[in-house]
Amino acid sequence: MTTLTARALLAALCLTATSALADALPQRWVSAGGSLSEWVVALGGESKLVGVDTTSLHPASLQALPKIGYQRQLAAEGILALKPDILLGSEEMGPPPVLHQLRAAGVQIETLSAKADQQTVHDTLQRLGALLGAPDRARQLAAEFDARLAAHADWVKKARSVQAAPGVVLLVGHAGGNLLVAGRGTPGDRLIQHAGGQNLATHVGYKTLSSEALAALDPQVLVLSDRTLAGDAARAALTRQNPGLAATAALRDGRVLVLDPTLLVGGLGPRIPDGLASLSRAFYPSAQALNTESRP
């Protein structure tokens, strides 16, 4: 056998092995988690997605895909109709009987952690990279994510050296109705702290507070994460429902921020660095603008 023929044979074998590996990976994906869906897209796997849950709103192209419902309230029939190879979700995904039914039907169930820390992001990207056949891209995304968070932390440290951390209250729900206040240990609390704010809510978890109790906290910044309204409509609904807030520093100074609610569910997604940067600029308006050109 000539050297040229041997090389050609080796190349053919490598191509065949690569093709076989790609065929062995799941090709039809359903994702029940907004952050996970975003990471799949960032890893180049958007074309494999055949269905997503109602929290998968970014990028906008995902909104054209069939919806499987809310991640905690999935129905087997709708998912099976999409003929998926794999269902991706966090430990928040359910209910358990539906997952059992899907496994029995031959669907691979991939459950990843929704814990909001960098190690979890690394673990998630490593697993998704393996399932998509893109381990190098996964490592690159993890490194970029770490670098952006580190740069943001440095910026916040410098900003806090010249300005005291503002008192913040984060409200979740519908501005025209009952709202929950993000207390200690919630995703909202972590966002406030990493963005350089001081969470004025001292309770644990999410809790409803009266308008009087909210006004007594007198936040310098109010962050509103409304599931139905956005922008000025959300702000107007908030003040109509809670007129007592007009006396707070946040309302007097016009410092009511509207936060995308999908940033608060499913762990840390690729938009978290930009979300933190946006909050930090509002918390420290006199500081130099954050650089958000580099994206994960």
Backbone bond lengths (Angstrom), bond angles and torsions (degrees), N, CA, C in turn:
res aa  C-N    CA-C-N  psi(-1)  N-CA   C-N-CA  omega(-1)  CA-C   N-CA-C  phi
1 M - - - 1.463 - - 1.523 109.66 -
2 T 1.330 116.92 128.25 1.465 119.94 -178.95 1.520 109.88 -72.97
3 T 1.349 113.77 161.24 1.471 119.45 178.31 1.517 110.96 -60.39
4 L 1.353 116.26 -40.60 1.462 120.45 -179.38 1.523 111.30 -62.94
5 T 1.349 115.82 -42.93 1.466 120.04 179.70 1.527 110.83 -65.67
6 A 1.338 116.70 -39.66 1.474 120.47 178.89 1.516 110.97 -62.57
7 R 1.345 115.21 -40.92 1.473 118.31 179.50 1.519 111.02 -65.89
8 A 1.317 115.63 -40.30 1.462 119.57 179.38 1.521 110.73 -63.84
9 L 1.338 116.52 -40.43 1.462 121.05 179.01 1.521 111.04 -65.18
10 L 1.329 115.80 -42.13 1.464 120.21 179.13 1.522 110.57 -63.22
11 A 1.330 115.66 -42.83 1.464 119.58 179.27 1.521 110.95 -62.68
12 A 1.333 116.09 -40.15 1.463 120.20 179.40 1.522 111.22 -65.19
13 L 1.336 116.02 -39.94 1.462 120.19 178.62 1.523 111.24 -64.67
14 C 1.339 116.45 -42.18 1.476 121.17 178.69 1.520 110.72 -62.41
15 L 1.353 115.84 -42.48 1.455 120.61 179.56 1.525 110.76 -63.78
16 T 1.317 115.81 -41.80 1.466 120.42 178.92 1.522 111.03 -64.31
17 A 1.341 116.40 -42.39 1.471 120.27 179.85 1.521 110.71 -64.90
18 T 1.335 116.44 -41.19 1.471 120.69 179.50 1.521 110.41 -63.99
19 S 1.335 115.33 -42.84 1.460 119.78 179.50 1.522 111.06 -64.03
20 A 1.326 116.85 -40.75 1.467 120.89 179.71 1.519 111.07 -65.03
21 L 1.351 116.61 -38.31 1.462 120.79 178.91 1.520 110.43 -65.41
22 A 1.340 115.64 -43.03 1.466 119.37 179.58 1.525 110.70 -62.82
23 D 1.337 116.80 -40.60 1.460 120.18 179.59 1.523 111.68 -66.26
24 A 1.330 117.25 -29.04 1.462 120.72 -178.75 1.524 112.29 -75.35
25 L 1.328 117.50 -21.03 1.460 121.22 179.68 1.527 109.60 -77.07
26 P 1.344 117.66 150.85 1.473 119.95 178.83 1.527 110.95 -61.78
27 Q 1.317 116.58 134.58 1.456 121.39 -176.21 1.530 113.05 -106.56
28 R 1.324 117.63 -26.70 1.471 121.05 -179.60 1.530 108.15 -114.64
29 W 1.328 114.75 112.60 1.462 121.56 -172.90 1.525 111.09 -110.17
30 V 1.319 115.56 139.72 1.460 122.73 166.89 1.525 106.96 -121.09
31 S 1.328 116.45 130.90 1.463 120.61 -176.38 1.519 110.77 -116.87
32 A 1.327 116.05 127.64 1.461 122.38 178.86 1.529 109.20 -112.44
33 G 1.316 116.25 62.23 1.462 120.86 179.64 1.516 110.61 175.82
34 G 1.337 116.34 120.03 1.455 119.72 -175.30 1.510 114.35 -57.82
35 S 1.329 117.85 -46.40 1.462 120.68 -178.76 1.521 111.33 -63.89
36 L 1.331 116.07 -40.64 1.457 120.05 179.34 1.529 110.77 -65.54
37 S 1.330 116.70 -41.36 1.466 119.91 177.36 1.524 110.66 -59.61
38 E 1.324 116.42 -41.08 1.464 120.30 -179.96 1.525 111.29 -64.72
39 W 1.332 117.01 -39.19 1.468 119.31 178.06 1.523 111.10 -67.39
40 V 1.317 117.39 -37.63 1.472 119.98 176.91 1.527 109.85 -59.46
41 V 1.334 116.84 -44.30 1.462 120.94 178.51 1.528 110.66 -63.25
42 A 1.339 116.29 -44.97 1.468 120.47 -179.45 1.527 111.58 -61.47
43 L 1.321 116.63 -28.65 1.462 121.42 179.57 1.526 112.63 -86.56
44 G 1.328 116.80 3.06 1.455 120.25 177.68 1.512 114.79 88.36
45 G 1.344 117.56 16.37 1.455 120.26 -175.33 1.518 115.69 -103.16
46 E 1.333 117.90 15.18 1.466 119.45 -175.57 1.527 111.98 -59.22
47 S 1.325 117.95 -36.29 1.466 120.82 -177.57 1.529 112.17 -65.09
48 K 1.327 117.64 -18.61 1.466 121.19 179.27 1.533 112.36 -84.92
49 L 1.322 118.24 -16.35 1.458 121.54 -178.37 1.521 110.34 -74.88
50 V 1.342 115.86 125.70 1.463 120.99 178.55 1.526 111.39 -114.67
51 G 1.331 117.81 -4.86 1.450 122.16 177.95 1.515 110.40 -171.09
52 V 1.344 116.77 149.95 1.459 121.91 -179.28 1.525 109.57 -142.19
53 D 1.337 115.83 164.29 1.456 120.12 178.48 1.529 109.62 -86.63
54 T 1.335 116.00 178.25 1.462 120.65 -174.20 1.519 113.72 -73.97
55 T 1.344 118.81 -10.76 1.463 120.02 176.39 1.528 111.33 -89.71
56 S 1.325 118.03 -4.43 1.467 122.23 -178.36 1.527 109.18 -90.64
57 L 1.324 115.61 82.43 1.462 121.72 -174.92 1.527 113.47 -109.47
58 H 1.320 116.40 -6.19 1.468 120.77 -177.79 1.521 109.48 -130.26
59 P 1.344 116.23 137.85 1.460 128.15 -8.18 1.525 111.47 -65.38
60 A 1.332 116.06 168.74 1.464 120.98 -174.38 1.515 112.48 -59.54
61 S 1.326 118.21 -26.32 1.457 121.47 -179.02 1.530 112.13 -61.04
62 L 1.335 117.88 -24.86 1.464 120.94 179.95 1.527 111.67 -69.48
63 Q 1.324 117.14 -21.38 1.458 119.75 -177.37 1.522 112.48 -69.14
64 A 1.328 117.04 -13.81 1.461 120.71 178.01 1.527 112.34 -84.57
65 L 1.336 117.47 -11.05 1.461 121.21 -178.18 1.531 111.40 -79.30
66 P 1.337 117.95 154.44 1.470 120.47 175.23 1.526 111.14 -56.91
67 K 1.329 116.54 141.03 1.458 121.88 -179.19 1.525 110.72 -98.57
68 I 1.320 115.83 139.84 1.465 121.16 -179.14 1.526 111.62 -106.75
69 G 1.348 117.58 9.13 1.457 121.19 -179.50 1.516 111.86 95.87
70 Y 1.326 115.37 -171.36 1.458 121.64 179.71 1.524 109.53 -77.38
71 Q 1.304 117.03 145.56 1.468 122.14 -172.81 1.526 113.82 -58.30
72 R 1.314 119.21 -28.90 1.467 121.72 -179.82 1.531 112.39 -88.18
73 Q 1.333 116.96 -10.39 1.467 120.55 -173.32 1.532 110.23 -130.56
74 L 1.311 116.44 53.75 1.456 121.70 -177.32 1.533 110.88 -77.41
75 A 1.330 115.18 153.91 1.466 121.50 175.41 1.522 108.54 -122.11
76 A 1.311 117.29 132.64 1.459 121.39 -174.32 1.527 112.42 -64.45
77 E 1.338 117.60 -38.52 1.461 120.29 -173.73 1.528 111.83 -60.18
78 G 1.328 115.94 -46.60 1.455 119.69 -178.42 1.515 112.42 -65.02
79 I 1.318 116.59 -35.77 1.463 120.45 179.30 1.523 110.79 -71.69
80 L 1.325 116.72 -45.53 1.459 120.45 -178.81 1.527 111.51 -63.51
81 A 1.334 117.13 -28.78 1.463 120.44 179.27 1.525 111.61 -64.27
82 L 1.326 117.08 -21.94 1.467 121.95 179.54 1.527 111.73 -85.83
83 K 1.320 117.74 -5.52 1.471 124.25 178.54 1.536 111.88 53.06
84 P 1.341 116.66 53.47 1.469 118.90 -177.60 1.521 112.76 -78.99
85 D 1.310 115.12 151.52 1.462 120.73 168.95 1.517 110.35 -84.93
86 I 1.348 115.89 -29.94 1.462 119.98 -173.05 1.522 109.82 -146.09
87 L 1.332 115.78 141.85 1.463 123.58 170.85 1.513 106.90 -113.31
88 L 1.318 115.33 121.77 1.463 122.46 -177.59 1.518 109.61 -105.41
89 G 1.331 117.04 134.62 1.455 119.90 178.26 1.516 111.04 -169.19
90 S 1.314 115.78 -179.78 1.461 121.77 177.85 1.519 109.12 -103.50
91 E 1.333 115.50 -176.52 1.464 119.65 177.76 1.531 111.10 -66.88
92 E 1.338 117.76 -10.66 1.456 121.61 176.49 1.525 111.90 -78.33
93 M 1.331 117.26 -12.05 1.465 122.80 -175.82 1.531 110.79 -71.85
94 G 1.325 116.03 142.88 1.451 119.21 178.90 1.513 111.61 176.49
95 P 1.342 116.44 -168.12 1.465 128.42 7.37 1.537 112.30 -79.88
96 P 1.343 117.33 161.78 1.474 121.02 -176.89 1.525 115.06 -54.32
97 P 1.346 120.74 -40.83 1.469 118.78 179.85 1.531 113.19 -59.73
98 V 1.336 116.71 -33.28 1.462 120.60 178.45 1.524 110.05 -68.28
99 L 1.323 116.69 -42.07 1.459 119.94 178.63 1.530 110.48 -63.65
100 H 1.325 116.68 -39.34 1.468 120.68 177.62 1.530 110.22 -62.09
101 Q 1.313 116.65 -42.26 1.464 121.14 -179.99 1.530 110.89 -64.07
102 L 1.318 116.59 -39.81 1.465 120.70 -179.87 1.524 110.68 -67.61
103 R 1.325 116.86 -41.67 1.479 119.83 177.23 1.531 110.39 -60.78
104 A 1.315 115.37 -42.45 1.464 119.56 -179.64 1.523 111.43 -63.19
105 A 1.336 116.13 -26.15 1.464 120.62 179.37 1.526 111.89 -86.70
106 G 1.334 116.79 1.42 1.456 120.20 176.46 1.510 115.90 94.80
107 V 1.340 117.72 8.55 1.466 120.92 178.55 1.527 109.45 -83.60
108 Q 1.312 116.73 129.50 1.467 120.92 175.72 1.522 108.79 -72.78
109 I 1.319 117.45 125.77 1.466 122.35 178.39 1.516 108.18 -102.94
110 E 1.313 116.50 117.36 1.465 121.61 -179.96 1.522 108.39 -110.69
111 T 1.329 116.40 109.61 1.463 121.92 -177.74 1.522 109.63 -106.44
112 L 1.332 115.96 119.16 1.457 122.28 -179.87 1.523 109.57 -116.03
113 S 1.305 116.56 158.91 1.461 121.11 -175.78 1.520 111.84 -73.84
114 A 1.345 115.97 143.76 1.460 121.90 173.78 1.526 111.08 -99.98
115 K 1.328 117.28 10.37 1.453 120.52 179.93 1.526 109.97 -60.65
116 A 1.305 116.83 135.04 1.466 121.32 -172.89 1.528 111.40 -92.33
117 D 1.332 116.77 71.39 1.456 120.04 173.95 1.526 109.58 -144.50
118 Q 1.327 116.09 166.12 1.454 120.64 -173.38 1.522 112.81 -68.09
119 Q 1.336 117.65 -34.86 1.456 119.36 179.33 1.519 110.48 -62.77
120 T 1.324 116.67 -37.77 1.458 120.22 177.76 1.525 110.61 -64.78
121 V 1.335 116.89 -39.38 1.467 120.10 175.93 1.526 109.99 -59.43
122 H 1.336 116.76 -44.56 1.465 120.94 178.77 1.526 110.71 -60.20
123 D 1.337 116.20 -46.40 1.471 120.22 -179.12 1.526 110.82 -63.31
124 T 1.338 116.01 -42.07 1.462 120.86 179.62 1.521 111.16 -62.30
125 L 1.329 116.57 -47.10 1.460 120.18 -178.79 1.531 111.38 -65.34
126 Q 1.321 116.44 -38.41 1.465 119.31 178.60 1.526 110.90 -61.66
127 R 1.329 116.44 -44.62 1.457 119.97 -179.22 1.535 111.64 -68.72
128 L 1.322 116.66 -45.09 1.461 119.76 179.45 1.527 110.90 -64.55
129 G 1.338 115.99 -38.70 1.456 119.55 177.77 1.516 111.59 -60.98
130 A 1.338 116.60 -39.14 1.464 120.66 178.31 1.529 111.17 -67.09
131 L 1.338 116.81 -42.20 1.461 120.99 -178.33 1.522 112.54 -70.06
132 L 1.341 116.13 -26.72 1.463 120.40 -179.30 1.524 112.41 -97.02
133 G 1.335 116.76 -3.60 1.453 119.55 -176.51 1.516 112.45 69.78
134 A 1.360 117.12 31.78 1.466 121.75 -177.62 1.530 110.59 -132.81
135 P 1.341 118.73 56.09 1.468 119.87 -177.13 1.531 113.56 -66.05
136 D 1.316 117.92 -34.11 1.461 120.08 179.88 1.527 110.97 -66.99
137 R 1.315 116.46 -42.48 1.463 120.59 178.04 1.524 110.07 -64.00
138 A 1.318 117.85 -37.04 1.461 121.90 178.65 1.523 110.72 -62.50
139 R 1.333 116.92 -44.39 1.467 120.13 179.19 1.525 110.82 -64.69
140 Q 1.328 116.55 -38.32 1.463 120.56 178.62 1.526 111.21 -63.95
141 L 1.325 116.76 -44.78 1.462 120.61 179.34 1.526 111.40 -62.84
142 A 1.326 117.18 -40.60 1.463 120.85 179.13 1.521 110.94 -62.30
143 A 1.337 117.10 -43.21 1.463 121.34 179.81 1.525 110.73 -65.13
144 E 1.328 117.02 -41.58 1.466 120.51 179.52 1.532 110.99 -66.04
145 F 1.322 116.53 -40.38 1.461 121.35 179.17 1.528 110.15 -61.66
146 D 1.343 117.00 -46.82 1.460 121.50 178.75 1.525 111.38 -60.51
147 A 1.330 116.35 -42.72 1.465 120.51 -177.72 1.527 111.21 -64.28
148 R 1.319 116.24 -40.67 1.465 119.05 -179.65 1.523 111.87 -68.00
149 L 1.342 117.36 -40.19 1.460 119.59 177.90 1.521 111.38 -67.01
150 A 1.328 117.00 -37.14 1.465 120.33 178.58 1.525 110.56 -65.35
151 A 1.331 117.18 -43.25 1.461 121.07 178.62 1.527 110.72 -63.80
152 H 1.331 116.17 -38.78 1.462 120.01 178.36 1.525 111.52 -65.74
153 A 1.333 116.83 -42.32 1.465 120.49 179.06 1.525 110.80 -61.31
154 D 1.322 117.12 -39.34 1.465 120.66 177.45 1.516 110.57 -63.07
155 W 1.326 116.87 -42.48 1.465 120.48 179.65 1.526 111.26 -62.15
156 V 1.328 116.11 -45.05 1.463 120.28 -179.87 1.524 110.38 -61.96
157 K 1.329 116.87 -40.82 1.465 120.75 179.53 1.524 110.69 -59.90
158 K 1.317 116.95 -42.65 1.467 120.59 179.10 1.521 110.83 -68.02
159 A 1.331 117.29 -40.83 1.460 120.47 -179.86 1.521 111.14 -63.42
160 R 1.345 116.70 -39.09 1.460 119.83 -178.82 1.529 112.30 -73.35
161 S 1.321 117.23 -15.00 1.463 119.46 177.33 1.530 111.84 -75.20
162 V 1.333 116.66 -17.27 1.472 120.14 -179.09 1.521 112.45 -118.55
163 Q 1.343 117.35 -7.54 1.461 120.48 179.82 1.521 109.01 -146.99
164 A 1.308 116.57 135.18 1.466 120.67 178.25 1.527 109.75 -66.23
165 A 1.318 115.75 147.20 1.458 120.34 179.05 1.526 109.89 -62.46
166 P 1.327 118.31 130.77 1.465 120.29 -179.72 1.522 111.42 -72.95
167 G 1.334 116.47 148.48 1.453 121.35 173.53 1.522 109.58 -77.44
168 V 1.318 116.96 128.93 1.467 121.64 -171.75 1.524 110.32 -128.15
169 V 1.319 115.73 143.97 1.465 122.64 169.31 1.520 107.02 -126.06
170 L 1.349 115.95 131.51 1.463 121.06 179.16 1.519 108.94 -112.24
171 L 1.337 115.61 124.48 1.461 122.46 -177.49 1.517 109.85 -110.09
172 V 1.327 116.29 136.96 1.461 121.89 -178.21 1.524 109.46 -125.25
173 G 1.323 116.66 136.94 1.458 120.77 176.54 1.503 112.03 134.93
174 H 1.348 116.54 -136.30 1.452 122.43 179.98 1.520 108.54 -115.75
175 A 1.335 116.18 119.88 1.472 120.64 -173.89 1.520 112.50 -60.33
176 G 1.343 117.50 -24.78 1.448 120.39 179.74 1.512 113.35 -88.86
177 G 1.323 117.94 5.47 1.468 121.78 -179.18 1.504 110.92 -140.90
178 N 1.330 116.14 -147.07 1.460 120.43 -179.78 1.526 110.25 -73.81
179 L 1.309 114.92 137.95 1.461 121.21 -179.93 1.521 109.98 -120.79
180 L 1.325 115.32 146.37 1.457 121.21 175.75 1.522 108.64 -101.78
181 V 1.317 115.11 140.32 1.463 121.05 178.31 1.519 108.64 -98.20
182 A 1.323 116.24 127.97 1.466 121.25 -178.86 1.524 109.73 -74.67
183 G 1.343 115.95 114.44 1.454 121.12 178.78 1.515 111.76 -100.07
184 R 1.312 115.99 -163.27 1.472 121.83 -176.27 1.519 111.67 -61.78
185 G 1.314 115.55 141.18 1.445 121.65 175.25 1.514 115.39 81.81
186 T 1.321 118.49 3.11 1.460 121.73 179.08 1.526 110.15 -93.57
187 P 1.348 117.14 160.47 1.466 119.21 173.97 1.528 112.60 -56.85
188 G 1.341 116.19 -35.93 1.461 119.28 177.66 1.517 112.33 -63.30
189 D 1.321 116.25 -40.30 1.463 121.39 177.75 1.521 110.61 -61.92
190 R 1.331 116.42 -42.81 1.470 119.40 179.46 1.521 111.86 -64.87
191 L 1.326 116.70 -39.15 1.466 119.42 178.08 1.522 111.03 -63.09
192 I 1.322 116.29 -44.87 1.468 120.16 179.23 1.517 110.16 -57.99
193 Q 1.320 116.76 -49.01 1.470 120.28 -176.23 1.527 112.08 -65.16
194 H 1.336 117.21 -45.10 1.466 119.72 -178.94 1.522 111.90 -69.20
195 A 1.331 116.77 -24.86 1.462 119.64 176.63 1.524 111.94 -82.04
196 G 1.336 117.12 -5.53 1.461 120.93 176.32 1.500 115.31 98.79
197 G 1.334 118.01 12.00 1.454 120.81 179.45 1.515 113.05 -97.56
198 Q 1.335 116.06 169.92 1.463 122.94 175.89 1.521 107.78 -111.27
199 N 1.323 117.35 115.14 1.460 121.09 179.28 1.526 109.12 -73.26
200 L 1.338 116.52 117.96 1.462 120.75 -177.62 1.526 112.77 -79.94
201 A 1.322 117.14 -14.62 1.467 120.40 178.58 1.526 109.44 -78.39
202 T 1.313 116.81 123.49 1.469 120.98 -175.58 1.527 113.02 -100.45
203 H 1.328 118.40 -8.69 1.466 120.27 179.01 1.530 110.09 -75.13
204 V 1.318 115.93 168.00 1.464 122.03 179.32 1.524 109.24 -99.59
205 G 1.325 116.29 135.99 1.461 120.90 178.89 1.519 112.01 79.89
206 Y 1.337 115.28 -159.84 1.460 121.21 178.82 1.523 109.59 -100.10
207 K 1.331 115.85 138.21 1.460 120.19 -175.28 1.527 109.48 -148.29
208 T 1.347 115.63 143.47 1.463 120.79 174.99 1.526 109.23 -82.03
209 L 1.340 115.95 131.42 1.457 121.50 175.64 1.523 109.21 -120.94
210 S 1.310 116.76 148.61 1.458 120.78 178.27 1.521 110.13 -70.96
211 S 1.331 115.49 163.17 1.466 119.94 177.41 1.521 110.44 -59.02
212 E 1.327 115.57 -36.72 1.470 119.49 -179.80 1.523 110.99 -66.31
213 A 1.337 116.14 -41.67 1.464 119.53 179.42 1.528 111.05 -66.14
214 L 1.334 116.55 -39.29 1.462 120.08 177.57 1.523 110.52 -64.01
215 A 1.329 115.98 -43.92 1.462 119.73 -179.70 1.528 110.88 -63.51
216 A 1.345 116.71 -35.87 1.463 120.24 -179.53 1.528 111.50 -65.39
217 L 1.324 117.87 -28.28 1.468 120.34 177.34 1.522 111.29 -68.40
218 D 1.338 116.69 -26.88 1.468 124.17 177.68 1.536 112.34 47.31
219 P 1.331 117.66 59.65 1.466 119.69 -179.31 1.527 111.99 -66.71
220 Q 1.310 115.51 146.81 1.462 120.39 172.07 1.519 111.20 -78.12
221 V 1.348 115.45 -26.88 1.468 121.48 178.00 1.521 108.40 -135.78
222 L 1.334 115.82 133.24 1.457 122.15 172.34 1.524 108.15 -109.60
223 V 1.320 116.58 128.12 1.459 121.28 176.45 1.527 107.08 -110.92
224 L 1.316 116.22 123.23 1.457 121.76 -175.94 1.523 109.58 -114.41
225 S 1.321 116.27 120.85 1.463 121.99 177.30 1.525 107.43 -111.72
226 D 1.333 115.56 93.82 1.462 122.48 -173.31 1.524 109.95 -98.87
227 R 1.324 117.04 130.31 1.463 121.30 -176.98 1.518 112.84 -81.00
228 T 1.345 117.99 -11.84 1.462 119.75 -176.35 1.521 113.52 -124.47
229 L 1.319 117.75 -29.77 1.467 121.26 -177.21 1.523 110.53 -114.37
230 A 1.329 115.47 160.20 1.460 120.15 179.75 1.522 109.61 -138.90
231 G 1.323 115.82 160.56 1.462 122.37 172.35 1.518 114.45 55.65
232 D 1.337 115.10 -136.74 1.465 121.03 -176.58 1.524 112.83 -63.71
233 A 1.331 117.17 -30.60 1.469 119.96 178.68 1.521 110.37 -63.36
234 A 1.325 116.92 -40.31 1.463 120.76 178.66 1.528 110.54 -67.48
235 R 1.334 116.31 -42.15 1.469 119.58 179.60 1.531 111.03 -63.11
236 A 1.330 116.68 -43.40 1.461 120.43 -179.16 1.527 110.95 -64.09
237 A 1.325 117.32 -42.07 1.466 121.16 179.10 1.520 110.78 -63.93
238 L 1.318 116.93 -37.93 1.467 121.04 179.42 1.522 111.20 -61.40
239 T 1.323 117.63 -46.71 1.467 119.86 -177.14 1.525 111.62 -72.48
240 R 1.330 117.38 -32.18 1.473 118.96 176.21 1.518 110.89 -64.88
241 Q 1.320 116.76 -42.14 1.459 121.22 -177.74 1.524 112.19 -76.83
242 N 1.327 117.05 -27.46 1.471 121.66 -176.38 1.533 110.22 -130.57
243 P 1.329 117.95 69.18 1.468 120.45 -176.76 1.518 113.36 -59.90
244 G 1.339 116.93 -24.30 1.456 119.63 -179.96 1.513 113.31 -65.00
245 L 1.340 117.00 -20.05 1.464 120.15 -179.58 1.519 112.17 -70.00
246 A 1.331 117.13 -14.08 1.464 120.06 -179.23 1.520 111.86 -60.00
247 A 1.332 116.51 -22.98 1.465 119.85 -178.67 1.519 112.59 -84.49
248 T 1.333 118.07 -6.92 1.471 119.78 -177.46 1.524 111.07 -79.22
249 A 1.321 114.93 156.24 1.464 120.27 178.82 1.527 111.16 -59.71
250 A 1.345 116.64 -37.37 1.465 120.35 -178.23 1.521 111.87 -60.24
251 L 1.349 116.54 -44.61 1.468 119.89 179.88 1.521 111.52 -72.90
252 R 1.318 117.29 -39.46 1.470 119.74 179.44 1.523 111.40 -61.85
253 D 1.331 116.06 -37.60 1.469 120.35 -176.79 1.523 113.22 -94.21
254 G 1.331 116.71 2.24 1.458 119.81 179.54 1.518 114.04 67.52
255 R 1.335 116.41 34.10 1.468 120.44 -177.78 1.533 110.47 -107.99
256 V 1.329 114.39 63.69 1.465 121.85 175.08 1.526 106.73 -112.36
257 L 1.308 116.64 112.98 1.459 122.27 -176.27 1.520 109.83 -101.65
258 V 1.329 116.88 143.37 1.457 121.66 177.59 1.522 108.15 -109.18
259 L 1.334 115.39 122.43 1.462 122.52 -175.03 1.520 110.91 -110.69
260 D 1.322 116.78 135.48 1.463 122.12 176.05 1.529 108.92 -59.87
261 P 1.341 118.52 119.73 1.477 120.45 -176.66 1.522 113.72 -64.65
262 T 1.335 118.61 -21.67 1.460 119.50 -179.69 1.522 111.98 -69.17
263 L 1.333 117.88 -13.39 1.460 120.18 175.97 1.526 111.81 -75.29
264 L 1.331 116.95 -10.10 1.464 121.40 -175.27 1.525 113.51 -103.65
265 V 1.333 117.34 2.33 1.472 119.29 -177.36 1.525 109.85 -126.83
266 G 1.326 114.96 148.00 1.460 120.24 170.09 1.510 116.76 78.48
267 G 1.322 118.55 16.43 1.461 119.44 178.55 1.520 113.06 87.90
268 L 1.331 115.97 -167.77 1.459 121.85 -175.62 1.527 110.59 -88.36
269 G 1.314 115.85 117.74 1.449 121.39 177.46 1.518 111.02 -102.15
270 P 1.320 117.67 179.48 1.464 120.82 -176.28 1.522 114.90 -67.80
271 R 1.354 118.41 -14.02 1.470 120.01 178.72 1.528 113.16 -89.46
272 I 1.317 117.36 -3.45 1.462 120.26 -177.00 1.539 112.61 -58.83
273 P 1.338 120.48 -45.10 1.471 118.46 178.94 1.531 113.01 -57.49
274 D 1.330 117.53 -40.65 1.460 120.09 177.84 1.527 111.19 -67.98
275 G 1.339 116.92 -39.18 1.456 119.94 178.00 1.516 112.01 -62.27
276 L 1.323 116.62 -43.06 1.464 120.63 177.28 1.522 111.24 -63.75
277 A 1.334 116.19 -41.64 1.467 120.47 -179.56 1.522 110.60 -61.45
278 S 1.334 116.35 -41.40 1.461 120.50 179.65 1.525 111.43 -63.79
279 L 1.334 116.69 -44.52 1.461 119.95 177.83 1.523 111.34 -63.50
280 S 1.320 116.78 -43.57 1.466 120.25 -177.21 1.516 112.04 -64.12
281 R 1.323 117.09 -38.46 1.469 119.46 177.24 1.518 110.37 -61.92
282 A 1.340 116.69 -37.57 1.464 120.03 179.30 1.526 111.56 -74.93
283 F 1.338 117.28 -33.06 1.459 120.63 178.04 1.527 111.35 -69.70
284 Y 1.330 116.14 -35.22 1.466 121.84 -176.45 1.528 109.36 -125.91
285 P 1.340 117.79 70.57 1.471 120.96 -173.13 1.527 114.04 -65.32
286 S 1.318 117.02 -22.14 1.467 118.72 -178.37 1.526 112.50 -86.55
287 A 1.340 116.91 -8.72 1.462 120.52 -178.69 1.522 110.24 -82.35
288 Q 1.323 115.45 161.83 1.457 120.97 178.42 1.525 110.13 -62.41
289 A 1.324 117.18 138.59 1.466 121.74 -177.87 1.512 111.43 -58.77
290 L 1.333 114.73 142.90 1.470 119.52 177.07 1.507 109.88 -71.54
291 N 1.307 115.37 148.10 1.461 121.24 176.06 1.525 108.38 -86.97
292 T 1.350 117.07 112.13 1.469 120.70 -179.41 1.520 111.37 -114.08
293 E 1.329 116.42 21.31 1.457 118.45 -178.78 1.530 111.61 -70.31
294 S 1.343 116.71 -36.38 1.470 119.96 179.97 1.517 109.19 -81.76
295 R 1.312 116.47 122.09 1.471 120.86 -176.03 1.526 110.18 -119.02
296 P 1.359 115.64 146.14 1.474 118.17 178.75 1.513 110.36 -71.63
